[in-house]
Amino acid sequence: MLSDSSVTTMLPVKDMARARAFYESSLGLRPGGERPDGKFVYNVGGSTLALFPKAEGTHADHTALSFRVEDIADAVARLERAGVVFEDYDMPGLKTVDHVCVLGSEKAAWFRDTEGNYLCIHEDLPPA
């Protein structure tokens, strides 16, 4: 029943203007518009990202959303030029090199949005 439904990721934001500036200027998302309930939406690859105002704010301590890219090294370079700061890790099972970690069937790189949410870009690796 739900397998044919589109998915909306909902992220709370304390400062809508600051969050929108990041998602539009740094990540390059095209604005979809404000909704009557105060949410601001972006259409992203057939799915929807909705930012909603929440005065006290919250943030996820895990990856809140991940964008699939074709070339992660190129995407990292473009995002860094736009001011995105990537997280680096060096622990058992999770080590980044040039901000990128290989995890089984994908390469991944993480960064935070203005509200402290962990976001990710990932590149699927071809089957072995």
C-alpha distance (Angstrom), angle and dihedral (degrees) to the residues before:
residue distance angle dihedral
M1 . . .
L2 3.83 . .
S3 3.80 96.8 .
D4 3.81 90.5 87.9
S5 3.81 94.6 46.0
S6 3.78 123.3 105.3
V7 3.79 116.1 -119.0
T8 3.81 128.6 -128.2
T9 3.78 120.0 -159.8
M10 3.81 111.4 -151.0
L11 3.81 119.1 -153.6
P12 3.81 122.9 -179.8
V13 3.80 117.0 -136.3
K14 3.79 132.0 -167.9
D15 3.78 95.1 -160.6
M16 3.81 113.0 34.2
A17 3.82 95.1 -173.2
R18 3.81 92.0 51.4
A19 3.81 92.3 45.5
R20 3.80 93.1 47.0
A21 3.81 91.1 49.8
F22 3.81 89.5 54.5
Y23 3.80 96.5 45.4
E24 3.80 93.6 44.5
S25 3.82 103.8 34.7
S26 3.80 102.2 30.1
L27 3.81 100.4 31.8
G28 3.79 97.5 29.2
L29 3.80 97.1 -130.5
R30 3.79 115.6 162.5
P31 3.82 114.0 -124.5
G32 3.78 114.9 -111.0
G33 3.77 95.6 -172.7
E34 3.77 145.4 -102.3
R35 3.79 119.7 -68.7
P36 3.82 124.9 -142.5
D37 3.82 90.8 -106.9
G38 3.84 91.6 58.9
K39 3.80 97.7 -100.2
F40 3.78 118.2 134.8
V41 3.80 115.2 -149.4
Y42 3.77 138.2 -157.1
N43 3.79 124.7 -167.8
V44 3.79 106.6 -137.0
G45 3.79 121.2 -177.7
G46 3.80 95.5 -38.9
S47 3.81 94.3 -40.8
T48 3.79 132.5 85.2
L49 3.78 131.9 -121.2
A50 3.79 113.0 -160.0
L51 3.79 122.7 -168.1
F52 3.77 113.0 -161.1
P53 3.79 128.4 -170.3
K54 3.78 115.6 -110.9
A55 3.79 115.9 170.0
E56 3.81 96.3 -151.1
G57 3.80 92.2 39.0
T58 3.75 126.1 -154.7
H59 3.76 133.8 -150.6
A60 3.75 135.4 -159.5
D61 3.80 120.7 -114.4
H62 3.81 88.1 -151.8
T63 3.80 133.3 53.6
A64 3.80 104.5 -62.2
L65 3.80 94.6 -170.4
S66 3.77 139.7 -8.4
F67 3.79 130.0 -151.4
R68 3.82 116.7 -147.1
V69 3.81 111.4 -135.6
E70 3.79 131.6 -176.3
D71 3.83 96.4 -135.8
I72 3.79 115.1 25.2
A73 3.82 95.9 -172.3
D74 3.80 90.3 54.9
A75 3.82 91.9 44.9
V76 3.82 91.8 50.3
A77 3.81 90.8 50.4
R78 3.82 93.4 48.2
L79 3.81 93.1 46.7
E80 3.81 92.2 47.7
R81 3.81 89.1 52.8
A82 3.82 86.8 53.6
G83 3.82 90.5 54.1
V84 3.81 101.3 -97.8
V85 3.82 112.9 148.8
F86 3.79 115.1 -147.7
E87 3.78 126.7 -145.5
D88 3.81 118.0 -122.1
Y89 3.79 125.1 -154.1
D90 3.79 134.9 -167.5
M91 3.77 109.9 177.2
P92 3.79 135.5 114.2
G93 3.79 108.4 -66.0
L94 3.81 94.6 6.2
K95 3.79 119.7 68.1
T96 3.78 124.3 149.9
V97 3.79 124.9 -152.0
D98 3.80 113.9 -167.3
H99 3.84 85.3 -6.4
V100 3.84 92.4 -58.3
C101 3.80 128.5 111.3
V102 3.80 125.9 -167.8
L103 3.80 110.1 -134.9
G104 3.78 113.2 -179.4
S105 3.79 105.3 -77.0
E106 3.80 98.4 8.8
K107 3.77 147.6 42.3
A108 3.80 115.6 -128.8
A109 3.80 140.4 -174.0
W110 3.81 126.8 -172.3
F111 3.79 135.4 -151.0
R112 3.81 135.8 162.3
D113 3.77 130.0 -114.7
T114 3.81 123.5 -135.9
E115 3.82 90.7 -84.7
G116 3.81 95.0 52.6
N117 3.82 97.1 -102.5
Y118 3.78 115.9 147.3
L119 3.79 110.9 -120.8
C120 3.77 125.6 -175.9
I121 3.75 141.5 -160.2
H122 3.77 116.7 -155.5
E123 3.79 138.3 -175.5
D124 3.79 119.3 -153.4
L125 3.78 113.0 -130.0
P126 3.79 120.3 -137.9
P127 3.82 114.6 -99.6
A128 3.80 112.7 -90.4
